[in-house]
Amino acid sequence: MKIKDIVFLTIFLVVAGAGLYVVTTVDVMKKIERTESIMKSILFGIKEGPHEYFPTHAEITEEELKEINVTKIAEEIGKGITVKKKEKLFEIEQKTKEALNITKQKLEEEMRLKHTKTKARVAKLVKLENLPQKFKPLKKVLHEPFKMGACELCHVSAGAKPGKLITKNIEELCYKCHKVRYNKKYDHKPVKQGRCTDCHDPHQSNLNNLIKGKSVNNLCLNCHKPGNKKRIKKIADMSGAYKHKPAEKSCVECHEAHTADYSKLLKDDGKMNLCLDCHSKLEKHVDMKKWIENVKYKHGAITDSKRKCLECHNPHSTNHKGILKKQQVKMCLTCHDKEVKADEDGYMLMNMAKHLKDNPNWHKPIKDVKKEGGCAACHNPHGSNHFSILRRSYTTDFYTDIKKKGKDFICFKCHKPEKFTTKLTEKVTKFRDGEVNLHYLHVSNKKGRACRVCHDEHASKYPHLIRRYTEFGGIKFPMRYVATDTGGSCQPACHKKYEYDRVNQRNKFSEDVFKK
Amino acid sequence: MKTILAAVILSLTMVGTLFAVDSEIELVKPYGQDIYLTKYAAVVLDLKQSGAKRVTAKVGDGEVIERRIPSDRNFFCFTIELVEGVNKITVTVYDRDRELFKSVRTVYRGSVIDKKLKYSTKFFHKQFFHKSEKEKVCAECHDMSMNEEKGVAFENITESNCFNCHYPVTTDKYLHAPAANWLCATSCHTGENGRFNRKYKDESKYLYPDPIAPKCLSCHKEFKKKFYGERYRHEPVDNGRCNRCHDPHGSDISNKFLRKRVWDLCTTCHVDKKRTGHVVRTFSGKSHPTKGVKDPTSKTGEELSCISCHNPHVSNNGYMLRDYMGRGTMLWCKRCHQK
């Protein structure tokens, strides 16, 4: 034996083993059967071609008619049927009897009128196999009368136009059996006008409740999509990139199909209660109901507005994150384009739209909404336990001890705290004179200044979001900030004009600078 | 002929002088016999188109200040520095070398803290300028209205109407923010009067209330609680006269805007502490130092002064001692004398 042969042998063994394993695990016969059935159905389709309408050719004599015992048939069909269904079947049976009587009377009338064709056609129950080709192959869900072959319930089987409906009023036909008349405050227009068959197929369907179309949403959007042919004004746009999950699943998660006590055919008050029904139970989300109720500082858009949740959110779909109606910052500015009274203390909030318009340098979250999150990066639009509905704490004071209080400031969500804690640096901050970290000097000691003293959190005319005015003791003092390529200068009320330069140090610092 | 000519010229000059009475140069400010509390005084001349070229001013026996007068000026103003006490100001106006006008006025510069200088003789009395009648003189060149917006400082301080005349006020090293930003009339010089200067009511548009404390405490809120919560108060604090020790405009000496260095400031009133030994005295005559040594409690290594041991404002301890350490003064000494 050579080594070559041994290698070949092992490879052969491995391949053979794999083959055997595949044969044992996969049932070949089942697969063959499946392909056979599929092929058969395809061939059937090709052979039969598109179905045509065939009128029922049920030739039956009056004697035969008498022999038919409807109840017997019903019993045959309904072996092992529940009590409820039996009742239903009994009802249908009664109806068919009546219907048969009617047709009989009609026949007699026509006979009297000596109509030629009438003789041939006489009513009877049609077996499923004998149904016209139009209804084949049968779909998943069948209308009960259709299943029983009680076509006579709705259709005329005799007369000049066999297959014609008994009455033109569909509503009347349906309500014969479906006696629950919907009488709540708001009606769906097709329900109001008695157009049941607009949505329901009277014979059979692949969907529950005999619904027409591919899916519920498909059916609804036929009429309710934007730019529909019927010019229906109540539209639901589902084409956006961000979709509400229940809306994507099915419209009837939130809407009633027929009639409801709340406008827009909603199951509950659609402004807030309906939303909170789900949004207090979702696993990965915050319990919004509790949050809104218990939070210390509330957002007026939720508590005081007319449309509550729908003030900002679209319940169906939009192209903006969080299914917001507009881009997030623009959304906020729809209200904050004027001075708005704050819920917290009745103080007037600034006109943010004007502030942003006047000051071209914006804070990054506002500038880059998609990446940084817009206003919601710092503010929680659903309310918060920190003032100004900020997501974390912040201060309104001039002086703040950054080591104790300032630790959980919202600013440090993005900005590194090293900026303010390192004494000598060449990298961490640009606000330095030579190597001396001027941020440290301003911020760290008992009388450390809060961030907002020098910086405007939203927008500013000056670079680095430096404020125009800093407020101290109720007086607005201009910062008089001037930026240069490698530094700048500042002359607020706090000190005289000081210059700083990252390359050539401007000021002389004594050794005790960091001790204070 | 010569005599006739001379007579004609003489008579002409006589007539000329008669008419010239109306166009004589006038010294508008200082008024004379008035009291100043600040270092600087303004000299205002009404030239009445006399064609004067230069002006000199002399305070007492000090240096002569000379200023050139630009042509086509009806009025000319400049500032002089006063010394404490009586000042004899001599103002002379020249047309090239010829003396056109000379006037001597005496004013008094008082001091807020020094008791010697606090009260002048009856010869001097306080005179106010900022009244609508008196302001008319300056209104020709200066905008005499108040152009401050309450609560908003000037982006450019030269915009302030006060700045033009009062600019020397803010030449110090350390400046108080409202003064440095020229928020004069909206923060302190509101025209109100207080308990101590009720007699000057409605004398000036820009009077400040004396005691000034309510104005100070409206910004320095942290002192409001502190000052009236503790047991003992320093007399100026009790009276609400913050401006006795602090210069509300600014100071060259300390960043607390003190009028003098701490030891000097305290001893202007507490004169006895200058001469006698403080606290205890040994048999050799040596006593506890009050200056000239390093302060052991100071972290930054400042010089020992009165405020190393005493709180200049308020205290819960006797002798206005600083933070309380326990019962008895002896324990308190442990602050420095630990062994």
Contacts between the chains, C-beta under 8 A, distances in Angstrom:
chain1	res1	chain2	res2	distance
A	469	B	152	7.0
A	469	B	153	7.6
A	472	B	177	7.0
A	472	B	219	7.6
A	473	B	177	8.0
A	473	B	218	7.3
A	473	B	219	3.2
A	473	B	220	7.5
A	473	B	221	7.9
A	474	B	151	5.9
A	474	B	218	7.5
A	474	B	219	7.0
A	475	B	151	5.3
A	475	B	152	7.4
A	475	B	153	6.3
A	475	B	177	7.6
A	475	B	178	6.9
A	475	B	181	7.7
A	475	B	183	6.3
A	475	B	187	7.1
A	475	B	219	7.6
A	476	B	151	5.8
A	476	B	152	4.6
A	476	B	153	6.2
A	477	B	153	4.6
A	477	B	177	6.5
A	477	B	181	5.9
A	478	B	153	5.7
A	478	B	154	7.4
A	478	B	155	4.7
A	478	B	181	8.0
A	480	B	155	6.9
A	493	B	153	6.7
A	493	B	177	3.6
A	493	B	178	7.9
A	493	B	180	6.5
A	493	B	181	5.6
A	494	B	177	7.3
A	496	B	175	7.0
A	496	B	180	7.7
A	512	B	300	5.5
A	512	B	301	7.7
A	515	B	299	6.4
A	515	B	300	6.4
A	516	B	300	7.0
